[in-house]
Amino acid sequence: MSNPYISPSSEQNQRSSRDEIRGPAIALMIVSIIALALGSLALIGDAFVLVIGNPDPLEILIRSIWGVVLLLASSFVLFGAIKMKNMTDYGLARAAAIVAMIPCIGPCCLLGIPFGIWALVVLGKQHVRDAFR
């Protein structure tokens, strides 16, 4: 449904921006979902090791805290990527792209870096920024 108060050229720019932002947003969503799935499996594995095996409790505690931090970061990137795809919150989309680029915290470690850079480059374009408003 188009807005009757927007000029045709403005509507075309918004559609073009939406097409341009779709790629990096979907890439960040996929990487975040992979990180959430793998992180959840790792936490479940840590729980099994804690119950069944004879682990070092400090090691399991550190791994579990790190796993929770990674799950929270991946969830944030996923939420921001959804906002990016829907073009509803520019600040959150930009923050999610930045978090994705942090090597040991972002989703899927090194895979988040190129997709985060791609998202920041696209988000930095003036017509894309204007389309969020």
MARVO-722706 format. One line per 4 residues: their letters; for each residue y, z, x of N, C-alpha, C, O, CB. Coordinates in pm, whole numbers, plus 32768, in hexadecimal, padded with zeros to 4 digits. Glycine has a CB too. Layout:
// MARVO-722706
A = Y:Z:X:Y:Z:X:Y:Z:X:Y:Z:X:Y:Z:X ~ ... .
//
This chain:
// MARVO-722706
MSNP = 7F8B:8000:8054:8000:8000:8000:807B:8000:8059:808A:8057:80AE:8000:8079:7FA0 ~ 80D1:7FA0:8046:8146:7F96:809C:81BD:7FDC:805C:81C5:7FEE:7FE3:8167:7F04:80B8 ~ 8219:8004:80B2:8291:8047:8087:82F8:7FDE:805D:8318:7F87:80AD:82CA:80A3:80F7 ~ 832D:7FE3:7FE2:838C:7F7C:7FB5:8413:7F86:7FFA:8463:7F29:7FF0:839F:7F85:7F1F .
YISP = 842F:7FF4:803E:84B1:8007:807D:84B3:7FDF:8110:851C:7FE5:8151:84DA:8097:8070 ~ 8441:7FB5:8145:8439:7F8A:81D0:8448:7EF3:81D5:840F:7EAB:8184:83B2:7FB7:8211 ~ 8497:7EC3:8236:84A8:7E33:8245:8423:7DF5:8272:83D3:7E38:82B2:851A:7E13:82A9 ~ 840D:7D76:8253:838E:7D35:827A:8376:7D39:8311:8304:7D4C:833C:838D:7CA4:824B .
SSEQ = 83DE:7D27:8362:83C9:7D29:83F3:83A3:7DB5:8422:8353:7DC4:847E:8448:7CF9:843C ~ 83DE:7E1C:83E4:83BB:7EA5:8407:832B:7EC4:83E0:82E3:7F07:842A:841A:7F08:83C2 ~ 8302:7E92:836D:8277:7EA7:8340:8216:7E60:839D:81AA:7E94:83B9:8264:7E75:82AF ~ 823C:7DE9:83CD:81E7:7DA0:8429:81DE:7DEA:84AF:8173:7DEE:84EC:821D:7D10:843E .
NQRS = 824D:7E24:84DE:824A:7E72:855A:81EF:7EEB:854C:81A7:7F0E:85A9:82D8:7E9E:8580 ~ 81F4:7F2B:84D7:81A0:7FA1:84C2:810C:7F78:84C2:80B9:7FBF:84FC:81C5:7FE7:843E ~ 80EC:7F08:8483:8063:7ED8:8482:8035:7EB4:8510:7FC4:7ED1:8536:8056:7E5D:8425 ~ 808D:7E75:855D:806E:7E51:85E7:8057:7ED0:863B:7FFB:7ED4:868D:80E0:7DFC:8623 .
SRDE = 80AA:7F35:8626:809A:7FB3:866F:8017:7FF7:8649:7FD3:802F:869F:810F:8011:8653 ~ 7FF5:7FF2:85CB:7F78:802E:859C:7F00:7FE9:85DE:7EA0:802B:8606:7F6D:8026:8502 ~ 7F06:7F66:85E8:7E9A:7F1C:862A:7E92:7F3F:86BE:7E25:7F49:86F7:7EAE:7E86:8619 ~ 7F07:7F51:86FD:7F0C:7F6E:878C:7ED7:7FFA:87AC:7E97:800E:8813:7F9B:7F60:87BE .
IRGP = 7EF0:805A:8755:7EC9:80E5:876F:7E37:80FF:874B:7DFC:8161:8777:7F23:8144:8720 ~ 7DFC:80A8:86FB:7D73:80BC:86CB:7D0E:80C4:873D:7CB5:8119:8739:7D4C:804C:866D ~ 7D1A:806F:87A2:7CBA:806C:8811:7CB2:80EE:885E:7C46:812A:8866:7CDE:7FFE:8871 ~ 7D22:811E:8896:7D19:819C:88E0:7CF6:8213:8888:7CB5:8271:88B6:7D9B:81B7:8927 .
AIAL = 7D21:8211:880A:7D00:8281:87B1:7C69:8287:8798:7C2D:82F3:879E:7D4C:8273:872B ~ 7C2C:8216:877D:7B9B:8214:8765:7B50:8238:87E5:7AEB:827F:87DF:7B6F:8188:8732 ~ 7B80:8208:8857:7B3E:822A:88D6:7B42:82C1:88EE:7ADE:82FC:8917:7B81:81E0:894D ~ 7BB4:8300:88D4:7BBE:8391:88E5:7B66:83DB:8880:7B2B:8443:88A0:7C4F:83BF:88D6 .
MIVS = 7B5C:83A6:8807:7B04:83E6:87A4:7A73:83E0:87D0:7A2B:8443:87C6:7B14:83A2:871B ~ 7A47:836D:8801:79BB:835D:882C:799C:83B9:88A2:7935:83FD:88A2:799E:82CA:8852 ~ 79F5:83BD:8905:79DF:8412:897A:79DD:84A5:8950:798E:84F4:8985:7A4E:83F9:89E4 ~ 7A33:84CB:88F3:7A37:8556:88C5:79B8:857C:887A:7983:85EA:888B:7AB0:856E:886B .
IIAL = 7987:8522:8828:790C:853D:87DD:7895:854B:883C:7840:85A3:882A:78F1:84CD:8776 ~ 788F:84F5:88A2:7825:8501:8906:782F:8588:894D:77CA:85CB:8960:782E:848D:896D ~ 78A8:85AF:8974:78BB:862F:89B9:7897:86A4:895F:785D:8706:898E:794C:863C:89E9 ~ 78B9:869C:88DF:7895:8707:8882:77FE:8713:8873:77C8:8782:8870:78D6:86EF:87F9 .
ALGS = 77BA:86A3:886A:7728:86A5:885B:76E5:86DD:88D9:768E:8734:88D0:76F3:8617:883E ~ 770E:86AD:894D:76D2:86DD:89CA:76F5:876F:89E5:76A1:87BC:8A15:76FF:8686:8A40 ~ 7770:8794:89C7:7798:8820:89DB:774D:887F:8980:7729:88ED:89A9:782C:882F:89C3 ~ 7737:8855:8905:76EA:88A8:88A8:765A:88B9:88D8:7622:8926:88D2:76EC:886C:881B .
LALI = 761F:884C:8908:7597:8854:893D:7590:88B0:89B8:7530:88FA:89C9:7564:87C8:8962 ~ 75F6:88AA:8A0C:75F8:8901:8A82:7602:8994:8A5B:75C0:89E8:8A97:766D:88DB:8ADF ~ 7653:89B2:89F7:765E:8A3E:89CA:75DC:8A6E:898B:75B4:8AE1:899E:76D1:8A4D:8966 ~ 7599:8A17:8941:7518:8A3B:8907:74B2:8A51:8976:7462:8AAE:8970:74E6:89CC:88A5 .
GDAF = 74B6:89FB:89DD:745C:8A0D:8A50:7477:8A90:8A98:7419:8AD4:8AC1:746C:8999:8AB1 ~ 74F5:8AB3:8AA8:7516:8B34:8AE7:74E1:8BA8:8A94:74B2:8C0B:8ACC:75AE:8B42:8AF9 ~ 74E9:8B9E:8A11:74B5:8C09:89BA:741E:8C17:89CB:73EA:8C86:89D2:74D8:8BEC:8926 ~ 73D7:8BA5:89D3:7346:8BAA:89E8:7324:8BE9:8A6F:72C9:8C3B:8A79:7309:8B1D:89DF .
VLVI = 736C:8BC2:8AD6:7354:8BFA:8B5B:736D:8C90:8B59:7323:8CDD:8B97:73AD:8BB5:8BC6 ~ 73D4:8CBA:8B13:73F5:8D48:8B0B:7388:8D97:8AC4:7367:8E07:8AED:747A:8D5B:8AC3 ~ 734F:8D5D:8A59:72E9:8DA3:8A0B:7260:8D9B:8A4D:7219:8E00:8A55:72E1:8D68:897E ~ 7239:8D26:8A7D:71B1:8D10:8AAE:71A2:8D2E:8B43:7143:8D71:8B6C:7188:8C81:8A94 .
GNPD = 71FF:8CFE:8B92:71F2:8D0A:8C23:7227:8D8C:8C59:7247:8DEA:8C0F:7237:8C98:8C65 ~ 7230:8D90:8CDC:7265:8E04:8D23:72DF:8DD5:8D73:72D9:8DCF:8DEE:71F7:8E45:8D81 ~ 734D:8DB5:8D2E:73C0:8D7A:8D72:741C:8DE4:8DAD:7410:8E5B:8D92:740E:8D22:8D12 ~ 7476:8DB5:8DFE:74E2:8E0A:8E30:7548:8E14:8DBF:7583:8DAE:8D9A:7522:8DD0:8EB5 .
PLEI = 755F:8E8A:8D87:75B9:8E97:8D14:7648:8E68:8D31:7689:8E31:8CD8:75BD:8F26:8CE6 ~ 7678:8E7C:8DA9:76FF:8E51:8DCA:770B:8DB9:8DC9:776D:8D81:8D99:7728:8E88:8E53 ~ 76A4:8D78:8DFE:76A3:8CE5:8DFF:76A3:8CAE:8D71:76ED:8C51:8D52:7628:8CAF:8E4D ~ 7650:8CE6:8D1B:764A:8CB9:8C8F:76CF:8CD4:8C49:76FD:8C82:8BFA:75D7:8CFF:8C44 .
LIRS = 770D:8D46:8C64:778E:8D67:8C27:77F9:8D04:8C51:7845:8CD3:8BFD:77B8:8DF6:8C4D ~ 7800:8CE5:8CD0:7863:8C86:8D02:784B:8BFB:8CC7:78A9:8BBA:8C9B:7861:8C7F:8D9C ~ 77CD:8BCE:8CC6:77AE:8B4B:8C8D:77CE:8B46:8BF8:77FE:8AE0:8BC7:771A:8B29:8CA3 ~ 77B4:8BB3:8BB1:77CE:8BB5:8B21:7864:8BB4:8B04:7890:8B6F:8AA9:778E:8C31:8AE2 .
IWGV = 78B1:8BFF:8B51:7943:8BFE:8B3D:797B:8B74:8B5C:79CF:8B40:8B12:7988:8C67:8B97 ~ 794B:8B38:8BC9:7977:8AB1:8BEC:794F:8A4D:8B7F:799D:89F3:8B5D:793B:8A86:8C75 ~ 78D8:8A5C:8B47:78AB:8A05:8ADC:7901:8A10:8A5F:791F:89AC:8A1E:781B:8A24:8AB9 ~ 792A:8A89:8A3F:7980:8A9D:89CA:7A09:8A5D:89E2:7A42:8A1F:8988:7990:8B35:89AB .
VLLL = 7A3E:8A6C:8A5C:7ABF:8A2E:8A7D:7AB5:8996:8A70:7B0F:8956:8A3A:7AEC:8A55:8B0E ~ 7A47:895D:8AA1:7A34:88CC:8A97:7A27:889F:8A05:7A5C:8837:89DF:79B8:88A1:8AE6 ~ 79E1:88EE:89B4:79D5:88CD:8925:7A5C:88D3:88DF:7A7B:887E:888C:7972:892B:88E0 ~ 7AAB:8937:8900:7B31:8942:88C4:7B8A:88CD:88ED:7BD2:8894:889B:7B72:89C7:88EB .
ASSF = 7B86:88AA:896D:7BD7:883A:899E:7BAA:87B6:895D:7BFE:8765:8936:7BCE:882F:8A37 ~ 7B28:87A2:8952:7AF4:8727:8915:7B17:8721:8880:7B35:86B6:884B:7A5C:871F:8927 ~ 7B13:8794:883E:7B39:8798:87B0:7BCC:8776:87A0:7BF2:872F:8743:7B1B:8823:8775 ~ 7C20:87AA:87FA:7CAF:878C:87F5:7CC8:86F8:880B:7D19:86BB:87C4:7CFA:87DE:885D .
VLFG = 7C83:86BD:886D:7C95:862D:8888:7C66:85DB:8810:7CA5:8578:87ED:7C47:8604:8908 ~ 7BF7:8603:87D3:7BC7:85BC:875D:7C2D:85C3:86EB:7C4A:855E:86AC:7B40:85F6:872E ~ 7C62:863A:86D2:7CC6:864B:8669:7D43:85F8:8686:7D79:85B7:862D:7CEB:86E0:865A ~ 7D71:85FB:8704:7DE6:85AC:872A:7DCD:8517:8722:7E27:84CB:86FD:7E11:85D1:87B6 .
AIKM = 7D54:84EC:8743:7D32:845D:873B:7D2F:842E:86A9:7D56:83BD:868C:7CAB:8442:877E ~ 7D02:8485:864F:7D05:8462:85C1:7D95:8455:8592:7DB6:83F8:8548:7CBA:84CC:856C ~ 7DEA:84B3:85BC:7E79:84AB:859A:7EB7:842D:85D5:7F0B:83ED:8597:7EC5:8528:85CC ~ 7E8C:8409:864F:7EBE:8391:8690:7E97:8315:8640:7EEB:82BD:8628:7E89:8388:871F .
KNMT = 7E1A:830D:8618:7DEA:8298:85CD:7E32:828B:8547:7E51:821D:851A:7D52:82A3:85B5 ~ 7E4E:82FE:8507:7E94:82FC:8486:7F2B:82F4:8496:7F74:82E3:8435:7E71:8377:8436 ~ 7F5A:82FF:8513:7FE9:82FA:8535:803A:8360:84E6:809F:833F:84A8:801F:826D:851C ~ 800A:83DD:84E8:804E:8444:8499:8095:84AE:84ED:80F3:84ED:84BC:7FEB:8486:843F .
DYGL = 806D:84C5:8569:80AB:852F:85B9:80B4:8501:864A:8053:850C:8696:805B:85B4:85AD ~ 8128:84CF:8670:8139:8496:86F6:8125:84FE:8763:80E0:84E4:87C6:81C4:8458:8703 ~ 8160:8574:8753:8156:85DD:87B9:80C7:8609:87D0:809D:861A:8843:81A9:8654:8791 ~ 807C:861B:8766:7FF1:8644:8771:7F9C:85D5:87B0:7F43:85F1:8800:7FB9:866B:86E7 .
ARAA = 7FB7:8559:878B:7F6E:84E9:87C5:7F87:84E0:885B:7F2A:84C9:88A9:7F96:8465:8781 ~ 8002:84F3:8882:8025:84F0:8911:7FE5:8564:895C:7FB0:8552:89CA:80BF:84F4:8923 ~ 7FE8:85DB:8921:7FA9:8650:8960:7F13:863C:8970:7ED9:8663:89D6:7FC5:86CF:890E ~ 7ED3:8601:890D:7E43:85E7:8915:7E23:8585:8985:7DC0:8595:89CB:7E0F:85B2:888F .
AIVA = 7E77:851F:8996:7E61:84BF:8A02:7E70:8503:8A8A:7E26:84E3:8AE8:7EC4:8449:89F7 ~ 7ECD:855F:8A95:7EE1:85A8:8B13:7E6A:8603:8B30:7E3A:8608:8BA1:7F63:85FA:8B0F ~ 7E3A:864C:8ACB:7DC6:86A4:8ADD:7D4B:8652:8B04:7CF9:867E:8B54:7DAA:86F6:8A5B ~ 7D3E:85DB:8ACC:7CCA:8585:8AEC:7CCA:855E:8B80:7C60:8540:8BB7:7CCB:8507:8A95 .
MIPC = 7D3F:855E:8BBF:7D47:8534:8C4B:7D2F:85A5:8CAE:7D27:858C:8D26:7DCD:84F8:8C66 ~ 7D22:8621:8C80:7D08:8690:8CDB:7C74:868B:8D01:7C1F:869C:8CAA:7D2E:871B:8C99 ~ 7C54:8674:8D80:7BCB:8656:8DA8:7B60:86BB:8D80:7AF8:8692:8D4E:7BC7:8647:8E37 ~ 7B74:873A:8D94:7B09:8799:8D7A:7B13:87DB:8CF1:7AC2:8831:8CCF:7B09:8804:8DE4 .
IGPC = 7B74:87B3:8CA3:7B84:87EE:8C1D:7B79:8783:8BB1:7B43:879D:8B46:7C0C:8835:8C12 ~ 7BAA:870B:8BCD:7BA7:86A0:8B6A:7B1A:8676:8B47:7ABB:8699:8B8C:7BF4:862A:8B9C ~ 7B0D:862B:8ADC:7A88:8602:8AAE:7A43:85A3:8B10:7A81:8548:8B48:7A92:85BF:8A27 ~ 79C5:85BA:8B23:7970:8567:8B7B:79AA:8556:8C07:799C:84EC:8C44:795C:84DD:8B3D .
CLLG = 79E9:85BC:8C39:7A20:85C4:8CBF:7A6C:8547:8CE9:7AE3:853C:8CCA:79B1:85DE:8D21 ~ 7A2E:84EA:8D2C:7A76:8477:8D61:7A8F:8409:8CF9:7AEB:83B9:8D0B:7A2B:843D:8DD4 ~ 7A42:8403:8C8F:7A57:839B:8C2A:7AD9:83AF:8BDC:7B14:834F:8BAB:79E2:8398:8BC9 ~ 7B06:842A:8BD1:7B81:8444:8B88:7BFD:8414:8BD1:7C62:83F8:8B91:7B8E:84D6:8B6C .
IPFG = 7BF6:8409:8C55:7C6B:83E4:8CA4:7C9E:8357:8C83:7D13:8349:8C60:7C4B:83ED:8D39 ~ 7C4B:82EE:8C8C:7C81:8269:8C6E:7CAC:825A:8BDC:7D0E:8215:8BC0:7C1B:81FE:8C90 ~ 7C63:8298:8B80:7C89:828C:8AF4:7D08:82DB:8AD6:7D59:82B1:8A83:7C17:82BD:8A9A ~ 7D1A:834B:8B1A:7D96:8397:8B0B:7E0E:834A:8B41:7E79:834A:8B05:7D8B:841E:8B50 .
IWAL = 7DFB:830A:8BB4:7E66:82B8:8BEE:7E88:8244:8B91:7EFD:8228:8B78:7E3E:8282:8C79 ~ 7E21:8202:8B5D:7E35:8192:8B01:7E84:81C1:8A86:7EE2:817E:8A5A:7DAD:8156:8AD6 ~ 7E5E:8234:8A50:7EA3:8269:89DA:7F35:8289:89FB:7F8E:826B:89AC:7E5C:82E7:89A6 ~ 7F4F:82C5:8A70:7FD9:82E6:8A94:802E:8269:8AA8:80A3:8266:8A84:7FDB:8339:8B13 .
VVLG = 7FF2:8201:8AE2:803D:8184:8AF6:8063:8149:8A6F:80D5:811F:8A5B:7FE9:811E:8B47 ~ 8004:8145:8A13:8021:810D:898E:8084:8166:8942:80E0:8134:8902:7F9F:80FD:893C ~ 8072:81E9:894B:80CD:8245:8907:8159:8241:8941:81BA:8262:88FC:8098:82D3:890E ~ 8166:8218:89BE:81E9:8210:89FE:823C:8198:89D5:82B3:8193:89F3:81D8:820E:8A90 .
KQHV = 8200:8138:8991:824B:80C3:8965:82A8:80E8:88F2:8282:8131:8896:81EB:8051:893B ~ 8321:80B4:88F9:8387:80DA:8896:835F:80B6:8808:8373:8107:87AD:840A:8097:88B8 ~ 8326:8040:87F2:8303:801A:8769:8290:806F:8730:8288:8085:86B8:82DD:7F85:8765 ~ 8239:809D:8789:81CD:80F6:875C:8207:817E:8738:81E4:81B8:86D2:815F:8104:87CA .
RDAF = 825F:81B0:878D:82A0:8231:8773:82ED:822D:86EF:82E9:828B:86A1:82FF:8257:87E8 ~ 8333:81BE:86D8:8380:81AF:865B:8325:81A7:85E1:8349:81D5:8575:83D8:8132:8662 ~ 82AF:816E:85F2:8252:815F:8581:8219:81E5:8553:81EA:81F0:84E2:81E0:8102:85A8 ~ 821E:824A:85A9:81EE:82CF:8582:824D:8312:8520:8225:836D:84D7:81DC:8327:85FE .
R = 82CB:82E7:851D:832F:8328:84C7:8327:82F9:843A:8374:8326:83E6:83B9:8310:84FC .
//
